[in-house]
Amino acid sequence: MEEQKGFLGALFDFSFSDFITIKMIKILYILGIFFSGIGAIMLIVSGFNTSAGAGIIFLILSPLIFLLYVILIRVCLEIIIVIFKISENIKQMAEK
């Protein structure tokens, strides 16, 4: 079996034989959750800056919006992983 390269080795692999996307998925998911949380907090703050009523509405709606964004991010990242897994499986089938 071929030797696995590290992150930097895969990053500077000009033949694109190793993919770094799968190695970065966890980091991208954490960043997605972080920025979704920041966005929800900003939505609440901007609502309260507008008026107390808008702030309360955004306070109620922002957790739902946060969850929807996290679900969307998760689904998109899972689709990316599935595409790369399909690529790996096709490569293994072609080698056989």
N, C-alpha and C positions, 0 to 999 in steps of 0.2 A: 504494500500500500504506500501511496505517496506521502511524504513527510508534510505535516501541517506547518504552515508558515505562521509567524506571529502577526499581530495587527499591522505593524510598520512594514513587515515583509510583504504582506498582502496589499498594502496601500501602494507600494512602489513596484508592484508586479505589472509590468507593461504588457504582458501576454494575457492578462485578465483570466488566468487559470484558477485563481482563488478569489472568492467574493468577500468583501468586508461588510456587506449589508447585513448578513445574518449575525455577524459579530456585533454590529452596532444597534440591532433592533431593541435590546433592553434599554440602552441609553436613550434612544429616540422615544421610547414609550414613557420613560421617566420624565424626559423633557416635555413631552406632550401633556402629561398629567400636571406638571409644574406650571406650564404656561396656561393651561385651562383653568387652574386654580387662581392664578394671577388675574386672568380675564374675568372670572366670576367676582373676585374681590373688587376689581375696577368697575364692574357693572353696578355693584352695590353702592360703592362710593359715589359714582356719577349719579345714581338715582337719588341718593340723599342730598347731593349738591343741587339737584333740580328742585325737589320738594320732598316732604316727609312721606306723602302718599306714594310717590314714585319709588322712593327708597324702600318702603315696605313691600311694594309689588316686586321690585327687583330682588329683595331679600328672600322672598318666597320663590321666585322663578329661577334665581341663579343656581341653586343646587341641581335643578332639573336640566338646565342648560349645560352645566358642568358635566353631568352624567352623560348627556347626549354627545358632547364633544369627546369624552373619554371613550365611549363606545365606538364612535366614528374613527377615532385614532386607532383603537385596538383592531377594528375590522380591516382598516387599510393596511396596517402592519402585518396582520395575519395573511392577507392576500399576497403581500410581497413575499412572505416566508413560503407560502404555498407555491408561488411561481418559481422560487429558487429551488425548492425541494423537487418540483417536477423536472427542472433542468438537471439536477444531480441524478435523479432516477433515470432519465433518458440517457444521460452520459454513461451511467453504469450499464444500461441495457445495450448501448451501442458498443461498449467495450467487450461484452460477452459475445 
